[in-house]
Amino acid sequence: MSSEESSTSDHVVIKDAPATTTDAAAAAEKQTEAQQPRSRAKIALIMTALGMAVFLAAIDVTIITTAVATIAEHFGSSAGYTWIGSAYLLACSASTPIWGKISDIWGRKPILLLANVVFFVGSLIAGLSTSIGMLIAARAIQGIGGGGLITLVNICISDLFSIRSRGAYFGIIGMVWAIASALGPIVGGAFTEKASWRWCFYINLPLDGAAFLILLFYLDIHTPTTPFWDGIKAIDWLGALAVVGGTLMLLFGLEFGGASHPWNSAIVICLLVFGILTLALFVVIEWRVAPYPIMPLGLFASRSNLACLAVCFVHGFVFIAGSYFLPLYFQAVRGRSPLQSGVAILPTALSLSFASALTGIFIRKTGLYLPAIWSGMFLMTLGTGLFIDLPVDASWTKVIVYQVVTGIGIGPNFQSPLIALQSGVKPRDIATATATFGFIRNLATAVSVVIGGVVFQNEMRRREDRLLRVLDPALAAQLGGAGAGANVEVVNALPDPAREVVRTAYAESLQRMWILYTVLSGVGLLVAFLIAKRVLGKSHEETTTGLETEKENRRLRKEEAEEKRRKKNGVGAAEAGAGAAPVPVALSPLKTDDGGVAAEEGMPGTPDTVSSAKKEGV
């Protein structure tokens, strides 16, 4: 294969002139280095390290599901049972938006390495924990690091590769995520049974250390020399406090509701109401106050961008349901152990991972993302609809086929909506768009488990009269409401006639719950048709980062906002037409060496400022 066939054109953007001769020489040297082709071996090393980082963040969501009962028993804390998992998810969700913005200030590489260190420290403390409180705090630290790993891996891929090429790399990351999520319960169960639950956390240390070293020496990506205190001053602290506080209050309210407190209790209502109000305040801060917003509101100005984020929410909402509720079906209805249930959901994980990887290759070859989004949403809707037909005695052929259909539907939309979103924003907003995408997905997964659980518990409560015919009132109440999901071992210990009645109640309740996910998935399919079709460029800008770049971006956003106001008032339209520069490149697609279309006006791949061509080593 020739170099032209194995490479795509990139652009290295020089957004700010260096202040001194020394800075200019250093910048020129870095630019020269950046223009060198990356060998396949180097790209493989970088992707291996990025994949390892995502693997760790993903497996830590599920690895404790088969170990949590043993951990709670070890510390003698039934109250801490749910918080071992929730602490990670809450911290991961709340921290996601901030990582993208601080990487704009200090650069991707140092912030990604920082996320690795935070995750490493959290894993070490978790493994050494001597109390349930210490473990929960360690899981929160892990979650903060995990949120950074997930976000920054996607941002780094976006910085390294053209928007058309990056689909394949996003596909690899999606495949890694699926495999890690599937292996988590199996690995956690094996460690718990054969060694110690502490190895669920110790296993992260060598992998995280290896990823850190590879990224330290081989990740060649623009790194500014932003002074520490200047960067600290530039952070949108008010916005960060509002988004973290609002997200935590909202998720705490959902976590408490129906579990430790009734939904109509004062604490749940206050958490939900003030969480929503604080997030609304965050919007005002980003709109009116923040000089360098964490989440520029211009991202939401496009109908297509809103549709991308809506599809992301629906996808995350439905995806986590399979990971969370299918094991419940296998354990409560089919009588399988936690370890066996982890093996039983492998058809979903394997089909999902292959679909994700193949979708990335398809986007890279064709430059089309809409067919992947539409077909994925259709098959995901079909698959969740098929789950409604999973009774107690469903054949294993049916169970496997239904999972494969759902997995093939879920796989394409790990990366396709993100590519569609990135194609609709300026290169300077890629990081914040990617972080926002991750935040929406994390929020969707947290909300999904709660809402799905509420529907399931209400359906079990409706069948409590049936349970009373074969169980004593205390046990029927235990299985007929909020405790249904946590008492599957009780179901398997029941005598035959009662066990069948209870299993039927579980199966029917889960069937009703899948109706919710099918309807929402169908809505997501309709919304997907609002996503705009854009040309994916083969040319690429490796965007510079740093405080000076942020200042320039702020100036450009102000100019664009002012121009929009002028046009809205009918003042700027004529002037804009008269003053337009007669340069056809910005108004017509950029042609590549192979005759393809590289980019559209204002889309990624069209340089903002002075650029120099380079080749990817792919």
Buried (B, 14 or more C-beta within 10 A) or exposed (E): EEEEEEBBBBBBBBBBEBEEEEEEEEBEEBBEEBBEBBEEEBBEBBBBBBBBBBBBBBBBBBBBBBBBBBBBEBBEBEEBBBBBBBBBBBBBBBBBBBBBBBBBBBBBBBBBBBBBBBBBBBBBBBBEBEEBEBBBBBBBBBBBBBBBBBBBBBBBBBBBBBBBBBBBBBBBBBBBBBBBBBBBBBBBBBBBEEEEBBBBBBBBBEBBEEBBEBBBEBBBBBBBEBEEEEBEEBBBEBBBBBBBBBBBBBBBBBBBBBBEBBBEBEBBBEBBEBBBEBBEBBBEBBEEEBEBBBBBEBBEEBEBBBBBBBBBBBBBBBBBBBBBBBBBBBBBBBBBBBBBBBBBBBBBBBBBBBBBBBBBEBBBEEBBBBBBBBBBBBBBBBBBBBBBEBBBEBEEEEBBBBBBBBBBBBBBBBBBBBBBBBBBBBBBBBBBBBBBBBBBBBBBBBBBBBBBBBBBBBBBBBBBEBBBEBBEEEBBBBBBBBBBBBBBEBBBEBEEEBBEBBBBBBBBBBBBBBBBBBEBBBBBBEBBEBBBEBBBBBBBBBBBBBBBBBBBBBEBBEEEEEBEEBBEEEEBEEEEEEEEEEEEEEEEBBEBEEEBBBBBEEBBBBBBEEBBEBBBBB
